Amino acid sequence: MVKNAKKVVAISMLMSTVVVVSACGSSSSTDSPTSSAKETAAASGEKVTISYGGWSLDTMTDVIKAFNASHPNIEVKAENTPYKQYFTKLETAAQGGTMPDVLWMNGPNFIKYAENNMLKDLSDNIKKDQVDLKNYPTSLISLYSLGGKNYGIPKDYDTIGLWYNKKLFDEKGIPYPDGTWDWAKLTEAAKKLTDSSKGIYGFAAPMMNQEDYYNTILQAGGNIISDDHKKSGFDQPEAIEGLKFLTDLIQVHKVSPTLAQMTETAPSDLFTSGKLAMYFDGSWAAFTINQNAEMKNNADVAPLPKGKKQGVVIHGLSHVISANSKHPKEAWEFVKFLGSKEAAEIAAKQGGAIPAFKGSEAAWLAAFPQYHAKAFIDMTDYATPYPVSKNTSVWTTYETEILKNAWTGEKPVADAAKELGAKMNQALAAEK
């Protein structure tokens, strides 16, 4: 689900026209997700309706039913919007003061909405109701915090793994990947697995950020953006090394399809058609691969290989509350329930992403017993949050425009990386 994060549409928010209504007050409930239903709308004896915005909300229908059953005086109205239109629609709603009471938020858009006072600060609610943030990956709490304030309760998450075709490995007598693999082992195996006579490639190295080069940059010891969101890491030696590892697999080792080939046929499609032995993809791919009759039992996944260190990007959605919500108490009751283990386990059974509540991943894992899918969960121990800034989409557009020259071989990786770093730094400076 959060794969969509890298496809964020560039938008410019005209927040000066928005009249922000202060959302104050918090629930007086205990740490039970159902104990304060009578302390909100029930106090007046009237039923309150709150809106819930997101995409793929069909994966949350049972959760909504469970909440409505335990909170009879709060009705949740789902507002499902296709992802491609979601943030465009949300911008319009933000300008008009009509955002949903509770909504899905992703990393690339979070800072923009939080800095423009469109999201309710949940810090007091979290403290008063003793919501234990240790129940969620630290990296996700960090992703949805700003200026020492917590604006969201994590919903789900995804990390990236090394998917591989067991059949192709068996045919070559090559041991399957595992947690001991590094870049050298991957390259060596990819060379053995590449069979040009059959049109089979050992590995795919597409120009994809969340799935590919963000991870190799981390593994080389670099970063994509500084912790204070003010400086690019692309122009540093470590980032250049991480980028070059991937481009070398295409241009030097010849074990990966070219950028043009992967634009025509996505690595995921090459993989499910049996023409690709290995590639990086997210935890979300488990669902798609599991639906493919040919690959369902021939595929498996391992942790990403190490460079100088282990590294992987983690991203996930968070539930946030509109600062303009007319029902902040009821909205908080819903968000608190959404962040509970009960809700996480219900959602996991419906499919979709890995639930963010620690200990509730078993329901998600049970859907894919033939895969070593726990690798996605284990990698959260050293995961780095998806890189964001106030206007993430500006510099991710530069990534696409500039890095393609390195992927095609038209420009040295170092030159492209330094150019990207300069452009990104200009964009970050303009965010002030």
C-alpha positions in Angstrom: 0.0 0.0 0.0 2.7 2.3 0.8 4.5 1.5 -2.3 2.4 4.4 -3.6 4.5 6.8 -1.6 7.0 7.1 -4.4 4.3 8.2 -6.8 3.3 11.3 -4.9 1.9 14.0 -7.2 3.7 17.4 -7.0 1.2 19.9 -5.6 1.5 23.4 -4.2 -0.7 24.1 -1.2 -2.3 27.6 -0.9 -2.7 27.4 2.8 -3.1 31.1 3.3 -6.8 30.8 2.4 -7.4 28.2 5.0 -9.1 29.1 8.3 -7.8 26.7 10.8 -10.2 25.9 13.6 -8.4 24.9 16.8 -9.2 21.3 17.8 -9.1 21.1 21.5 -10.2 18.6 24.2 -9.3 15.0 24.6 -11.0 11.8 25.6 -11.2 11.0 29.3 -11.0 7.2 28.5 -8.7 4.7 30.0 -6.3 2.7 27.9 -9.1 0.4 26.8 -10.1 1.2 23.2 -13.8 0.9 24.0 -14.1 2.3 27.5 -14.9 5.9 26.7 -17.6 5.6 24.1 -20.1 6.9 26.6 -17.9 9.8 27.5 -18.0 11.3 24.0 -21.2 11.6 21.9 -23.0 9.5 24.4 -22.9 12.3 26.8 -25.5 14.1 24.8 -27.4 11.0 23.8 -26.9 11.8 20.1 -25.2 9.8 17.5 -22.2 11.5 15.9 -20.9 10.7 12.4 -17.2 11.1 11.6 -15.7 10.8 8.2 -12.7 8.4 7.4 -10.6 9.1 4.3 -8.2 6.8 2.6 -7.6 4.6 -0.4 -8.2 0.8 -0.5 -10.5 1.2 2.5 -12.1 -2.1 1.6 -9.3 -3.6 3.7 -10.7 -1.7 6.7 -14.4 -2.7 6.5 -14.2 -5.2 9.3 -12.3 -2.8 11.5 -14.9 -0.2 11.0 -17.7 -2.7 11.9 -15.8 -3.6 15.1 -15.5 0.0 16.1 -19.1 0.8 15.4 -20.2 -2.2 17.4 -18.2 -1.1 20.5 -19.1 2.6 20.1 -22.8 2.7 19.2 -23.0 6.5 19.4 -20.2 7.0 16.9 -20.8 6.2 13.2 -17.8 6.0 10.9 -18.5 7.0 7.3 -15.8 5.7 4.9 -14.7 8.0 2.1 -12.7 5.9 -0.3 -10.7 7.6 -3.0 -8.3 6.0 -5.6 -4.7 6.7 -4.7 -4.0 8.7 -7.8 -6.7 11.2 -6.9 -6.3 11.0 -3.1 -3.8 13.8 -2.4 -5.2 16.1 -5.1 -8.6 15.8 -3.5 -7.1 16.2 0.0 -5.5 19.4 -1.0 -8.8 20.8 -2.2 -10.5 19.7 1.0 -7.7 21.3 3.1 -8.1 24.6 1.3 -11.9 24.5 1.9 -11.6 23.3 5.5 -13.4 20.0 4.7 -10.8 17.3 5.3 -12.1 14.0 6.7 -12.2 13.8 10.4 -9.7 10.9 10.4 -7.6 10.1 7.4 -4.6 8.2 6.0 -1.4 10.1 5.7 1.9 9.1 4.1 5.4 10.3 4.7 6.1 12.4 1.7 3.0 14.6 2.4 3.1 14.6 6.2 5.4 17.6 6.9 3.5 19.8 4.5 0.2 19.2 6.2 1.6 19.3 9.7 3.6 22.6 9.2 0.5 24.3 7.7 -1.5 23.4 10.9 -3.9 21.1 9.0 -3.3 18.1 11.4 -4.2 17.8 15.1 -1.4 17.5 17.5 -2.1 14.2 19.3 0.6 14.5 22.0 -1.8 15.3 24.8 -4.3 12.6 23.8 -1.5 10.0 23.7 -0.2 11.1 27.1 -3.6 11.3 28.8 -4.8 7.9 27.5 -1.4 6.4 28.1 -1.0 5.1 24.5 2.3 3.2 24.5 4.2 4.3 21.4 6.7 1.5 22.0 4.0 -0.7 20.4 5.0 0.6 17.0 8.3 0.7 15.1 10.4 3.7 16.3 11.1 4.8 12.7 7.4 5.2 12.0 6.8 7.3 15.2 9.7 9.5 14.0 8.3 9.7 10.5 5.0 11.2 11.8 6.5 13.5 14.5 7.5 17.1 14.0 8.9 19.6 16.4 8.6 17.2 19.3 4.9 16.6 18.6 3.1 13.4 17.6 0.6 13.8 14.8 -0.2 10.3 13.9 -0.7 6.7 15.1 1.0 4.2 12.7 -1.4 2.1 10.7 0.9 -0.3 8.8 4.3 -0.5 7.3 6.4 -2.0 4.6 10.1 -2.8 4.1 12.0 -4.1 1.1 13.3 -7.7 0.6 15.3 -9.7 -1.9 12.7 -11.8 -3.8 14.1 -14.8 -5.7 13.0 -17.6 -7.9 13.8 -21.0 -6.2 13.4 -22.9 -9.4 16.1 -21.0 -11.2 18.4 -21.3 -8.2 17.8 -25.1 -8.1 18.5 -25.5 -11.8 22.0 -23.9 -11.3 22.6 -25.6 -7.9 23.0 -22.2 -6.2 22.2 -21.9 -2.4 19.2 -19.6 -1.7 19.9 -16.1 -0.4 19.9 -15.6 3.3 20.8 -13.0 6.0 24.6 -13.5 5.4 24.5 -12.3 1.8 26.3 -9.1 0.8 26.7 -7.2 -2.5 29.5 -9.5 -3.6 27.5 -12.7 -3.1 24.5 -11.2 -4.9 26.7 -10.2 -7.9 28.3 -13.6 -8.0 25.0 -15.4 -8.0 23.5 -13.0 -10.5 26.3 -13.8 -13.0 25.7 -17.6 -12.6 21.9 -17.2 -12.9 22.0 -15.0 -16.0 21.3 -17.0 -19.2 21.1 -14.9 -22.3 20.1 -17.9 -24.5 16.9 -18.2 -22.5 16.4 -14.5 -21.9 16.9 -14.9 -18.2 18.5 -12.2 -16.0 20.1 -12.9 -12.6 19.0 -9.6 -11.1 17.0 -6.4 -12.0 18.4 -3.0 -11.1 15.6 -0.5 -12.0 15.8 3.2 -11.3 13.3 2.9 -8.4 13.9 4.8 -5.2 12.0 3.1 -2.3 12.6 -0.4 -3.7 16.2 0.0 -4.9 18.7 2.9 -4.6 17.5 4.4 -1.3 18.4 1.0 0.2 21.8 0.6 -1.5 22.7 4.2 -0.4 21.9 3.3 3.2 23.9 0.0 2.8 26.9 2.0 1.6 26.7 4.1 4.8 25.1 7.1 3.2 21.8 8.9 3.5 19.3 10.5 1.1 18.6 13.5 3.2 20.0 14.9 6.5 18.0 14.3 9.7 17.1 18.0 9.8 15.7 17.8 6.3 18.0 20.6 5.1 20.7 18.8 3.1 20.9 16.2 0.3 23.0 13.2 0.7 23.2 12.3 -3.0 26.4 14.2 -3.6 28.3 12.3 -0.9 30.8 9.4 -1.7 28.6 6.8 0.1 25.5 7.7 -2.0 27.5 7.6 -5.2 28.8 4.1 -4.2 25.2 2.9 -3.5 24.0 4.2 -6.9 27.0 2.7 -8.8 26.4 -0.7 -7.3 23.1 -0.9 -9.2 24.2 0.7 -12.4 27.2 -1.6 -12.6 24.9 -4.6 -12.5 23.5 -3.3 -15.8 26.5 -1.7 -17.5 29.5 -3.7 -16.2 28.3 -7.1 -15.1 25.5 -7.4 -17.6 23.3 -9.3 -15.2 20.3 -6.9 -15.3 18.0 -5.7 -18.1 18.6 -2.1 -19.3 16.6 0.8 -18.1 14.7 0.8 -21.4 13.9 -2.9 -21.1 12.7 -2.5 -17.5 10.6 0.5 -18.5 8.9 -1.7 -21.1 8.5 -4.6 -18.8 8.6 -4.1 -15.1 10.9 -6.3 -13.0 7.9 -7.6 -11.1 6.5 -8.9 -14.4 9.8 -10.4 -15.5 9.9 -12.2 -12.2 6.4 -13.7 -12.3 7.0 -14.7 -15.9 10.1 -16.7 -14.8 12.6 -14.5 -16.7 14.2 -12.9 -13.6 16.0 -14.7 -10.8 16.2 -11.9 -8.2 15.0 -8.4 -7.6 14.3 -6.0 -4.7 10.6 -5.5 -3.9 8.4 -4.6 -1.0 6.4 -6.7 1.5 3.3 -5.7 -0.6 4.6 -7.9 -3.4 3.8 -11.0 -1.3 0.1 -10.6 -2.1 0.6 -10.2 -5.8 3.1 -13.1 -6.1 0.9 -15.3 -4.0 -1.9 -14.8 -6.6 0.3 -16.0 -9.5 -0.2 -19.7 -10.1 3.2 -20.2 -11.7 5.3 -18.3 -9.1 3.2 -18.9 -5.9 5.3 -21.8 -4.8 8.5 -21.0 -6.7 9.2 -17.7 -5.0 10.7 -16.8 -1.7 12.2 -13.8 0.0 15.3 -13.0 2.1 16.7 -9.9 3.8 18.4 -7.3 1.6 22.1 -8.0 1.2 24.7 -5.9 3.1 27.0 -3.4 1.6 29.2 -1.8 4.3 26.3 -2.3 6.6 22.7 -3.5 6.7 20.2 -1.0 5.5 16.6 -0.8 4.4 13.9 1.9 4.0 10.8 1.6 6.0 7.6 3.4 5.1 4.1 3.1 6.4 0.8 5.0 6.7 -0.4 6.7 9.8 -3.9 7.7 11.0 -4.2 11.4 11.6 -7.0 13.8 12.6 -7.9 16.9 10.8 -7.3 20.1 12.8 -10.7 21.3 11.5 -12.6 18.2 12.8 -15.9 19.2 14.4 -15.7 16.0 16.5 -12.1 15.8 17.8 -13.1 13.6 20.8 -14.9 11.1 18.7 -12.2 11.2 16.0 -9.6 10.4 18.7 -11.6 7.5 20.0 -11.6 6.0 16.4 -7.8 6.7 15.9 -7.1 5.1 19.3 -9.0 2.0 18.3 -7.3 1.9 14.9 -4.0 1.9 16.7 -5.0 -1.1 18.9 -3.8 -4.6 18.6 -7.4 -5.7 18.1 -7.8 -3.5 15.0 -4.4 -4.4 13.7 -5.2 -8.1 13.8 -8.6 -7.6 12.2 -7.1 -5.6 9.3 -4.3 -8.1 8.8 -6.8 -10.9 8.1 -8.3 -8.8 5.3 -5.0 -8.6 3.6 -2.9 -5.6 2.6 0.1 -4.2 4.5 1.9 -5.4 7.6 0.1 -4.0 10.7 2.2 -1.5 12.6 1.2 -2.8 16.1 4.1 -5.0 17.2 3.0 -8.6 17.9 0.1 -8.5 15.5 2.0 -9.4 12.4 1.2 -13.1 12.8 -2.1 -12.7 11.0 -0.3 -11.2 8.0 2.4 -13.9 8.0 -0.3 -16.6 8.1 -1.5 -15.5 4.7 1.9 -16.4 3.2 3.2 -19.5 5.0 5.4 -20.6 2.1 7.5 -17.5 2.2 10.1 -16.4 4.7 8.1 -13.2 5.0 9.3 -12.6 8.6 12.4 -11.1 7.0 10.4 -7.9 6.3 9.5 -7.7 10.0 13.0 -8.5 11.3 14.5 -5.8 9.1 12.7 -3.1 11.1 15.4 -3.5 13.8 17.7 -1.4 11.6 15.3 0.3 9.2 15.5 4.0 8.2 12.4 6.1 7.7 11.4 6.9 4.1 13.2 10.3 3.4 10.9 13.3 3.4 10.9 17.1 3.5 8.2 19.7 3.3 8.0 19.4 -0.5 9.3 15.9 -1.1 7.8 15.6 -4.6 9.9 18.5 -5.9 13.3 16.7 -5.4 12.0 13.3 -6.2 11.1 14.7 -9.6 14.7 15.7 -9.9 15.7 12.2 -9.1 13.8 10.9 -12.1 15.1 13.5 -14.4 18.8 13.4 -13.5 19.5 9.8 -12.5 18.2 8.4 -15.7 21.4 9.6 -17.4 23.4 7.5 -15.0 21.2 4.5 -15.6 21.5 4.7 -19.3 25.3 5.3 -19.1 25.1 8.8 -20.7 26.6 10.4 -17.7 29.0 9.0 -15.0 27.2 8.2 -11.8 29.3 10.6 -9.7 28.4 13.5 -12.1 24.7 12.7 -12.0 24.7 12.3 -8.2 26.5 15.6 -7.7 24.1 17.4 -10.0 21.1 15.9 -8.2 22.6 16.9 -4.8 22.9 20.5 -6.0 19.4 20.6 -7.3 18.0 19.0 -4.2 19.8 21.4 -1.9 18.3 24.3 -3.9 14.8 22.8 -3.4 15.4 22.2 0.3 16.6 25.8 0.8 13.4 27.1 -0.9 11.3 25.2 1.7 12.2 27.6 4.5 
